[in-house]
Amino acid sequence: MTQTRTQSDAVSQEVELARERYASRRPLTAALHDRAREYLPGGNTRSVLYHRPFPLRIARAWDAIVEDIDGHQYVDLLGEYSAGLYGHSNQVVIEAMIAALREGVSRGAHTRYEVDLAAAICARFASIERVRFTNSGTEANLMALSAARAYTGRDRVLAFHGGYHGGLLTFTSWPSPVNAPYDVLLAEYNDAAGALAVVQEHASALACVLVEPMLGSGGCIPGDPEFLGVLRESTREAGALLIFDEVMTSRTGSGGLQARLKITPDLTTLGKYIGGGSSFGAFGGSADVMALFDPSRPGALPHAGTFNNNVASMAAGHAGLTQVYTPEVAEWHTARGDELREELGRAFRAAAAPFQATGVGSLLAVHALPAGSGPVRSTRDLAKSDPRLLELFFLDLLDLGYYIAPRGYMALSLELTRDQLADFVRTVQQIVGSRAALWPAP
């Protein structure tokens, strides 16, 4: 017990030292943060970017490199939380955006660009027969829920603990106080029997089930095929719709996780990388459900949004999806993400380090769990995670020139080279080796 307490105290001390080292090396960042606090609450307008002692401020970026305003450069493994799939300077995407903008910025009318992108999306994702665009994944999920409620004539929604479907639909522990006021039931992720019981109990009132086939912000926890299959069959029997939130996971392989799992949802929501780095969201699915939004039909559902079809996102999205992230490239990129996650797992086990890597393809997360912990299947399994060790891991990586999310999340861009990924694994081995005194010896 004394040794454990001593090690715990040592972890806290090392975190404080790492914060001090971080701050001392970034005087310009500290000054800009102080200025930001005069105008923005906490100096922040996007909560996920905040970390102690103050967040990075990036001055410029190219390929898979970001540079902060103090001149420190990092290999970017965060990939703009999965929106930065193409890196920071992909010429195909940039040139497509520039060409479209030169024809006129905000046109207040239809253009060919949304048609081209819609066709590419319907070709890529088999479950999407018709699609509509939004400006974010949050909007896409809100509209998908509204569509399901209108289509079924019911109000209730089933979501899952750990689910994140945007800033207004967050269930990472319990519903966020700023959530949209839907009638939401919550069940345990990857609990097939529990989910089936909830669907059957509320079948007459249930409009839809909203689920990520891999929990993204909840920790890159893959959905069990049996669990997701039960959701497909039980919603069909109940007359409810199944909505797959693939805002993050649509990059997995040639047709998203739904193609890998061979499960066809009624509606799918998209976002992140498909806009080529610009604001983007989309929801789509079966033609009969999406026909609710056909404005040529009497009583069509309204769906407004000044920038839904903005030419920058539409042109960048089409160029990226058809010229850069082709189905073949998507399969290759997914495979190398799986390989990196396995390499990290081997590094942690070899050092008996209290870390574990989870995820699917190019989306992965590191968790600070006791060595020997079982597989992570839901957010309950993360209860023993040590946030101090994870913060120390994040700050150590920054010191050595690698940028991930403070919570351990990574989304690999196409611009990352084989050498950069190999060096990253070696750096992780170096870090866990140097910190071995902070956890029990095997």
C-alpha positions in Angstrom: 0.0 0.0 0.0 2.8 2.4 0.9 4.6 1.7 -2.4 1.4 2.3 -4.3 0.8 5.6 -2.5 4.4 6.7 -3.2 4.0 5.9 -6.9 0.7 7.8 -7.0 2.3 10.8 -5.4 5.2 10.6 -7.9 2.8 10.6 -10.8 1.2 13.8 -9.6 4.6 15.4 -9.1 5.7 14.4 -12.6 2.5 15.9 -14.1 3.2 19.2 -12.4 6.8 19.2 -13.6 5.6 18.4 -17.1 3.1 21.3 -17.0 5.8 23.7 -15.8 8.2 22.5 -18.6 5.4 22.9 -21.2 4.7 26.5 -20.0 8.3 27.6 -19.7 9.0 26.6 -23.4 5.9 28.6 -24.7 5.9 32.2 -23.6 4.2 33.5 -26.7 1.5 30.9 -26.4 1.0 31.8 -22.8 0.7 35.5 -23.7 -1.8 34.8 -26.4 -3.9 32.7 -24.1 -4.0 35.5 -21.5 -5.2 37.9 -24.3 -7.8 35.3 -25.5 -9.3 35.1 -22.0 -10.2 38.8 -22.2 -12.6 38.0 -25.0 -13.5 34.3 -24.9 -14.6 32.4 -21.9 -11.5 30.7 -20.6 -9.8 31.8 -23.9 -11.8 29.1 -25.6 -14.5 28.6 -28.3 -14.1 24.9 -28.8 -14.0 22.9 -25.5 -12.2 19.9 -26.8 -9.1 21.9 -27.6 -8.5 23.1 -24.0 -5.8 21.4 -21.9 -3.7 22.5 -18.9 -1.8 24.6 -18.3 -3.0 26.4 -21.5 -3.7 25.0 -25.0 -1.4 25.1 -28.0 -1.8 27.9 -30.5 -0.8 26.7 -34.0 0.7 29.2 -36.4 1.0 27.2 -39.5 0.7 23.6 -40.8 1.7 21.6 -43.9 1.7 17.9 -44.8 1.5 16.1 -41.5 3.3 18.8 -39.5 2.0 21.6 -37.3 4.0 24.5 -35.8 3.0 26.5 -32.7 3.5 30.2 -32.3 6.6 29.6 -30.3 8.2 27.8 -33.2 7.9 24.2 -32.0 7.0 21.6 -34.7 5.1 18.4 -34.2 4.1 15.4 -36.2 0.4 15.7 -36.3 -1.3 12.4 -35.3 -4.5 14.1 -34.2 -5.7 14.9 -37.7 -8.2 17.6 -36.7 -10.1 15.0 -34.7 -10.6 13.0 -37.9 -11.6 15.9 -40.1 -8.0 16.3 -41.3 -7.7 13.1 -43.3 -6.0 14.8 -46.2 -3.3 16.5 -44.1 -2.7 20.3 -44.2 -1.7 20.9 -47.8 -3.1 18.4 -50.2 -2.9 20.1 -53.5 -5.8 18.3 -55.2 -8.2 19.4 -52.4 -6.8 22.9 -52.2 -6.9 23.5 -56.0 -10.5 22.3 -56.1 -11.5 24.7 -53.4 -9.7 27.6 -55.1 -11.2 26.9 -58.5 -14.7 26.8 -57.0 -14.2 30.0 -55.0 -12.9 31.9 -58.0 -16.2 31.3 -59.7 -18.0 33.0 -56.8 -18.0 32.6 -53.0 -21.6 32.7 -51.7 -24.0 32.3 -54.7 -27.4 31.8 -53.0 -28.3 29.2 -55.5 -27.8 25.6 -56.5 -24.5 24.7 -58.2 -23.1 21.6 -59.8 -20.9 21.0 -56.9 -23.5 19.6 -54.5 -24.7 17.2 -57.2 -21.2 15.9 -57.8 -20.5 15.3 -54.1 -24.0 13.7 -53.6 -23.4 11.3 -56.4 -19.9 10.4 -55.0 -21.4 9.7 -51.5 -24.3 7.6 -52.8 -21.8 5.6 -54.8 -19.5 5.1 -51.9 -22.0 4.2 -49.2 -24.5 1.5 -50.3 -27.1 2.4 -47.6 -27.4 6.0 -48.9 -29.8 6.3 -51.7 -30.5 10.0 -51.2 -28.5 12.6 -49.2 -28.7 16.1 -47.8 -25.9 18.3 -46.6 -25.4 20.3 -43.4 -22.5 22.2 -41.9 -21.5 19.8 -39.2 -22.0 16.3 -37.8 -24.0 17.8 -35.0 -26.6 19.2 -37.5 -26.6 15.9 -39.4 -27.5 13.9 -36.4 -30.2 16.4 -35.3 -31.8 16.3 -38.7 -31.6 12.5 -38.8 -33.4 12.2 -35.5 -36.0 14.7 -36.8 -36.4 12.6 -39.9 -36.9 9.4 -37.9 -39.5 11.0 -35.6 -41.4 12.4 -38.6 -41.3 9.1 -40.5 -42.4 6.9 -37.7 -44.7 9.3 -35.9 -43.0 8.5 -32.6 -40.7 10.5 -30.4 -38.4 8.3 -28.3 -34.8 7.8 -29.1 -32.4 5.1 -27.9 -28.7 6.1 -27.5 -25.8 4.7 -25.6 -23.6 5.6 -22.7 -20.3 7.0 -24.1 -22.0 8.1 -27.3 -21.1 11.4 -28.9 -23.2 12.7 -31.7 -22.2 16.3 -31.6 -22.3 19.2 -29.2 -26.0 18.9 -28.6 -26.2 15.2 -28.4 -23.5 14.1 -26.0 -23.9 11.1 -23.7 -20.2 10.5 -22.6 -21.3 9.8 -19.1 -24.9 11.1 -18.7 -26.8 13.5 -21.0 -25.1 16.9 -21.3 -27.0 19.9 -19.8 -26.8 21.5 -23.3 -28.3 18.6 -25.1 -31.3 19.1 -27.4 -34.5 18.2 -25.5 -35.2 14.8 -27.2 -36.9 12.0 -25.3 -33.8 9.9 -24.9 -33.3 6.5 -23.4 -29.8 5.3 -22.6 -28.4 1.8 -22.7 -25.0 0.2 -22.2 -22.8 0.0 -25.3 -22.0 -3.5 -26.5 -24.7 -5.0 -24.3 -26.8 -6.9 -26.9 -29.2 -8.4 -24.5 -29.7 -5.1 -22.6 -30.3 -3.1 -25.8 -32.8 -5.7 -27.1 -34.7 -5.5 -23.9 -35.0 -1.7 -24.1 -36.0 -1.8 -27.7 -38.7 -4.4 -27.0 -40.0 -2.6 -23.9 -40.4 0.8 -25.7 -41.2 -0.5 -29.2 -44.5 1.3 -29.6 -42.9 4.7 -28.7 -39.4 4.2 -30.2 -38.7 6.3 -33.3 -35.0 5.3 -33.7 -31.8 3.9 -32.3 -28.8 6.3 -32.8 -25.5 4.5 -32.5 -21.8 4.8 -33.5 -20.5 1.5 -34.9 -17.4 2.5 -32.9 -17.6 4.9 -30.0 -15.4 7.8 -31.1 -15.1 10.4 -28.4 -16.1 7.7 -26.0 -12.7 6.1 -26.4 -12.5 4.4 -29.9 -14.4 1.4 -28.6 -15.4 -0.9 -31.5 -19.0 -2.1 -31.6 -19.4 -5.8 -31.3 -20.9 -7.2 -34.5 -23.5 -9.2 -32.5 -24.6 -6.0 -30.6 -25.0 -4.0 -33.8 -26.7 -6.9 -35.5 -29.2 -7.1 -32.7 -29.9 -3.4 -33.1 -30.6 -3.9 -36.8 -33.0 -6.8 -36.3 -34.8 -5.4 -33.3 -35.4 -2.0 -34.8 -36.8 -3.6 -37.9 -39.2 -5.7 -35.9 -40.2 -2.6 -33.8 -40.9 -0.4 -36.8 -38.1 2.0 -35.6 -35.2 3.3 -37.7 -31.6 2.4 -37.2 -29.3 5.4 -37.5 -25.5 4.8 -37.8 -23.5 7.8 -36.8 -20.4 7.4 -39.1 -19.3 11.0 -38.8 -15.9 9.6 -37.8 -15.9 6.0 -39.0 -17.0 6.5 -42.6 -13.3 6.7 -43.4 -12.9 3.0 -42.4 -12.3 1.0 -45.5 -14.1 1.6 -48.8 -17.6 1.9 -47.5 -17.4 2.8 -43.8 -17.8 0.5 -40.9 -21.3 -0.5 -42.0 -19.7 -2.1 -45.1 -17.1 -3.9 -43.0 -19.9 -5.2 -40.7 -22.3 -5.9 -43.5 -25.1 -4.1 -41.7 -27.4 -1.7 -43.6 -28.8 1.1 -41.4 -31.9 3.1 -42.4 -30.1 6.4 -42.1 -26.4 7.3 -41.9 -24.8 10.5 -40.7 -21.5 11.8 -42.0 -19.1 14.7 -41.4 -15.5 15.5 -40.6 -13.1 14.6 -43.5 -15.6 14.4 -46.3 -15.6 18.2 -46.5 -11.9 18.1 -47.3 -11.1 20.1 -44.2 -14.0 22.6 -44.5 -17.1 22.6 -42.5 -19.3 19.6 -43.5 -22.1 17.3 -42.4 -24.6 15.1 -44.2 -27.4 12.7 -43.5 -28.8 10.2 -45.9 -30.4 6.8 -46.3 -33.3 5.0 -48.0 -35.1 7.0 -50.6 -38.5 6.7 -48.9 -37.3 8.2 -45.7 -35.3 11.0 -47.4 -38.3 11.8 -49.6 -39.7 13.6 -46.5 -37.4 16.4 -47.5 -38.4 16.7 -51.2 -39.5 20.3 -51.5 -41.5 19.5 -54.6 -43.9 17.4 -52.5 -46.8 18.8 -50.5 -46.0 19.0 -46.8 -42.3 18.3 -47.2 -40.1 18.8 -44.1 -38.1 22.0 -44.1 -34.3 21.8 -43.9 -32.6 25.2 -44.0 -28.9 26.1 -43.8 -27.3 29.1 -45.5 -24.0 27.2 -46.1 -25.4 23.6 -46.6 -24.1 23.6 -50.2 -21.2 26.1 -49.9 -19.0 25.6 -52.8 -15.7 25.3 -50.8 -16.9 22.2 -48.9 -18.7 20.7 -51.9 -15.8 21.0 -54.3 -13.2 19.9 -51.7 -15.3 17.0 -50.7 -15.9 15.7 -54.2 -12.2 16.1 -55.2 -11.1 14.3 -52.0 -13.5 11.4 -52.2 -13.0 10.7 -55.9 -9.4 11.6 -56.6 -7.6 11.2 -53.2 -9.4 8.9 -50.8 -10.4 6.3 -53.4 -11.8 2.9 -52.2 -8.3 1.4 -52.7 -6.6 4.1 -50.7 -9.2 3.8 -48.0 -8.5 0.1 -47.6 -4.7 0.7 -47.4 -5.0 3.6 -44.9 -7.3 1.5 -42.7 -4.9 -1.4 -42.7 -1.9 0.7 -41.7 -4.0 2.2 -38.9 -4.7 -1.3 -37.6 -1.0 -2.1 -37.8 -0.1 1.0 -35.8 -2.6 0.1 -33.1 -1.2 -3.4 -32.8 2.4 -2.1 -32.6 1.4 0.3 -29.8 -0.2 -2.6 -27.9 2.9 -4.7 -28.3 5.1 -1.8 -27.0 2.9 -1.3 -23.9 2.8 -5.0 -23.1 6.6 -5.4 -23.6 7.1 -2.6 -21.0 4.3 -3.8 -18.7 3.1 -0.3 -19.0 -0.4 0.6 -17.8 -1.7 1.6 -21.2 -3.9 0.1 -23.8 -4.7 1.0 -27.4 -8.2 0.6 -28.9 -9.9 1.6 -32.2 -10.5 0.6 -35.8 -8.3 1.4 -38.7 -6.9 5.0 -38.7 -8.9 6.0 -35.6 -7.4 4.9 -32.3 -7.1 5.9 -28.7 -4.6 5.2 -25.8 -6.1 4.5 -22.4 -4.2 4.7 -19.1 -5.4 1.4 -17.6 -3.7 -0.9 -15.2 -1.5 -3.5 -16.9 -3.4 -6.7 -17.5 -6.8 -5.0 -17.7 -9.3 -6.9 -19.9 -10.5 -5.7 -23.2 -12.3 -2.3 -23.4 -15.9 -3.0 -24.5 -17.8 0.0 -23.0 -17.0 3.2 -21.1 -17.5 1.2 -17.8 -14.2 -0.5 -18.6 -12.5 2.9 -18.5 -13.5 3.6 -14.9 -10.0 2.7 -13.7 -8.2 4.9 -16.2 -5.7 7.3 -14.6 -6.1 10.7 -16.2 -2.8 11.8 -14.7 -0.8 9.2 -16.6 -2.7 10.0 -19.8 -1.9 13.7 -19.4 1.8 12.9 -18.7 1.8 10.7 -21.9 0.4 13.6 -23.9 2.9 16.2 -22.5 5.8 13.8 -23.0 4.8 13.3 -26.6 4.6 17.1 -27.1 8.1 17.5 -25.7 9.4 14.9 -28.2 7.5 16.4 -31.2 4.3 14.5 -31.5 0.7 15.9 -31.3 -2.2 13.8 -30.2 -5.4 14.7 -28.3 -5.0 15.2 -24.5 -7.4 12.3 -24.0 -5.2 10.0 -26.1 -7.2 10.1 -29.3 -5.5 9.9 -32.7 -6.8 10.1 -36.3 -4.2 9.4 -38.9 -3.9 11.5 -42.0 -2.8 10.3 -45.4 0.2 12.6 -45.2 1.9 10.6 -42.4 4.8 8.7 -43.7 5.9 5.2 -42.8 9.1 6.7 -41.2 7.0 9.1 -39.1 4.8 6.3 -37.8 7.8 4.1 -37.1 9.5 6.9 -35.2 6.3 7.5 -33.2 6.3 3.9 -32.0 10.0 4.2 -31.0 9.2 7.4 -29.1 6.3 5.7 -27.3 8.7 2.9 -26.3 11.2 5.5 -25.1 8.5 7.3 -23.0 7.1 4.1 -21.3 10.6 2.9 -20.6 11.7 6.2 -19.0 8.5 6.4 -16.8 8.6 2.8 -15.6 9.2 3.8 -12.0 5.7 5.4 -11.9 3.9 2.1 -12.0 4.2 -1.3 -10.3 6.9 -3.6 -11.7 5.6 -6.8 -13.4 
